[in-house]
Amino acid sequence: MIKWKLIEFDYFSGRYNMDYDLSLVKNCKQNIPVLRFYGWSPFCISIGANQSVSEIDEKYASKKNVDIIKRPTGGRAILHAKELTYSVIMPNSKHSSSKKLYEDISTAIVYGLRKFDSKLNNVQLENTNPNFKELLKESSGALCFASTAKSEIKFMGKKLVGSAQRKLGTTILQHGSILIGQYHKSLVDFLNINEFEKSKLKLEINSKTTEIETIIERNVELNQLQDSIICGFENVLEANFHKYEQNVALV
């Protein structure tokens, strides 16, 4: 078993969440991986490190009390609403490769989802990559959940979990959104595109994404879902967790 730090779920602002993940990277000095869970209050749109804020209608976001933040990782825009967000901070020397880590984390989450509810037994990993160069030319290229990358998690062909990873110095940061409710689909309303494009994208995001509560037809108890995902990490990554309190002084 490998010793891991575990930071359990709580709600924070988008700025705090991203700064805290980076602080965990900066303070990753003991060669011990970290698994952290969190939510977003208020709701927040995060965009990838190489994505422009100009793609988002900032006035509309302000009107709806939705924050906008840039992630340190890549990928495209996500509206963080009713979801369980995770982050993994891993010393690069602790895993064989970043790609293998990405796949193993996804496998651990799949294990946890199946444990959480038998109706999620059909979750699986995507085994191919889309043509991202062509995808980004489309209006849907602004949306993280418009496509499923290799080793991301889907249910019956629809994306359920979106993740992004980046190597920062000698440490790997990966964080991702496990979708619970439907409000994430409202991201289309926050894009700086015309109404015709929005109507097309709404059809597309409905056809390409799903969320746990839609699948299991009941409300999700966050702590139960978190515990199931933790179990997945224990079984797939042989993690031996030691709980740590969120250290606000890190930010």
N, C-alpha and C positions, 0 to 999 in steps of 0.2 A: 504493500500500500504506500501511496505517496502523500505526504503531508500537504494539505491545502488550507488556506484561510477561507472562511465563509462569512460573507456579509449579507445578512438577511434583508428582506424586502422593506422598503419605506418609500414615501413620496418626496420628491424634491423638484426644484425648478430645472428647466433644460440646461441653463448655464451651469448650475451646480453639478448636475449629473455628468456633463462632459468634463468639467474641470476636475471632478473627483476621480473619474476614470484615469485622467492624465496624471493626477497626483499619485495614484496607485502604481502607475507605470514608473514614475520618477522614484518612488520609494520601494520599488521591488528589488531589494538588496540582499534578501536572505535566501534567494534561490527557491522561494516557496510560491507556487501558483495561487491565484486568488479567484474565487467565484463570487460575484456580487449580483444581487437582484434589486431592481428599483422600478418606480413608476414616475409619472410626470404630472406635476401640479404647478401652474395650470398646464393644459394640453400644450403640446409643442410640435412644431415642424422642424425636423433636423434635415440638413442637406449635406451631401458628401463634400469632402475636403476640396474637390476640384469643381464643384458645382457653384453656379452664380446665384446669389440671393435675388438677383433681378428676375429670376424665374418665378418668384413668389410675390403675390399681391400683399405687400406689407400693410397697406391701409385696411384691407379686409381682415387680415389676421389680427390687427390691433382691435378692430371693431368686435371681433369674436373672442377677444381675450385669449388668443393663441400666440405663444412665443415663437420666435424663429432663432435657431441656433445652427452653427456649422459644426459638424462632427470632425474629429481628428482622423477618422477612417474615410474610405472612399464610398462608392455607391451613390444612389440617387435619393430623392426626397421621401421622407416618411412623416406622416402625421401620427405622433405618439399620443394615443388616447387610452382606450381600454385595452391594455396589453400587459404582459409580464416581460420586462426588459432584463436581459442578463448581460454581464460583461465578464470576460475571462482575461486575466493578466498573467502571462506565462513567460518565465525566463526562457530565452530562445534555446538555451542548452538543454532544457528539460524535455524537449520533444524532437522527434526525428526530422520533421519539416513543418513549415507553416501550413502547407496544403493538407498534410496528414492530420495536423491539429484541427483544422477546420472540419474535416470529415469526421474526426472522432468526437468533437463537440456536438456536431449535428446528430451523430449516432446516439450520443448520450441523451440528447433532448428527445429523439424519437422513442428511446426506451422509456423515458419519463412520461411522455404523452400517452403511450400505450398503457402504462401502469395507472395513469390518472383516470382513464375511462376506456372501457372496451370498444366504444364506438370510434375511438381513434386508432384502432388496430391497423387501419389501412394507410396511416402516414408512412411516407417513404422518402428516400433521398433522390433528388434529381441526378441523373447519370450523364447528362450532356450539358454543354454550355451554349447559350444563345450567341448570335453574332452581335456582340455589343457595339461594334463600330457602326453597323447598320441600324441597330436599335436606337442609338443616341440621336440619329437623324430624325426620328419620329417624335411627335409631340409626347407620346407615352414614355419616351426616353427620360423624362424628368422624374418618373415615378419608380421608386424601388420595387414596388409590388406589381409592376407591369410585366416582369419576366422572372424566371427562376434560373439561377445559376447552378453550376455543378455542385452537388453535395448540400444544396439548400433543401428545405423540408416542404413537402407538398402533401395534399390530401386529395385523392381522386383527381389528380391533375392540376389542382389549384394550390397556389402558394399559401402557406400557413405561417412560415417563419422566415424572416429576412435578416441576414447577418452580413457584417462587414469586418474586415481584418486589416491590420497594418503593423508592420514591424517598426518599432521606435527604439533606435539604438540596439541594445541587446535584449529587448523585451518585445513580446508580441501582445498587442491589444486586439481582442475581438469582442464586439458586442452585437446584440441582435434583439429583434422584436418578435415575441410570441403572441400572435394576435388572439384576442379574447372576444371583443365586441366589434360592431360594424362601423363605428365612427371614423376609423382610419380611411374609409372609402371617400369621406368628404374632402380629402386632400385635393381632389380635382377642382373644387370650388375656390381654392386658394392660389391656383396657378394663373399666371399672366398670359392667358390665351383667350380666344374669342369663344362665344357661347356655343357655336357649332362644334368646335374642337372639344369643348367640355362635355357636350352630350355624347360624343363618340367615346371619349375616355371613360365616362361613367359606365357605359356598356362594357368597355374593355376590362376595367378594374373589377367589375362584378363577375365577369366571366373567368377571370384569372386568379382571383383571391378568395379565400374563405377564412373563417375564424371559429374558434373552439365552440362558442356558445351556439352558433348556427348548426354545428355538427352534432353536438351532444344534446341540444334542445333543453338546456337548463343553465342557470347561472353558475359561474365559476367561482369557487372559493380559492382566493389567491394563495393562501398559505398551504392549502392542500396541493395545488398545482406546483408551487415552489418545492415542496417536499418530494413530490414525484420526480421532478427534474433533478434534484439533488441525488436521489436514488440512482438515476441514470448515470450521473457522473461517478458515483461510487462503483458501479458495476462495469462501466465501459472504460473509464480512465483510472480506475483503482484509486480513487481519491479518498483520503482519510481526513475528514473535515474537522477544523477547530474554529468555533464561532468567534467572531470579532465584532465589536461595536463599531458603528460608523464613526470615524474620527474626523469631526468637522474641522479640526485644526490643520488637516492636510491641505485644505483648499485656501 
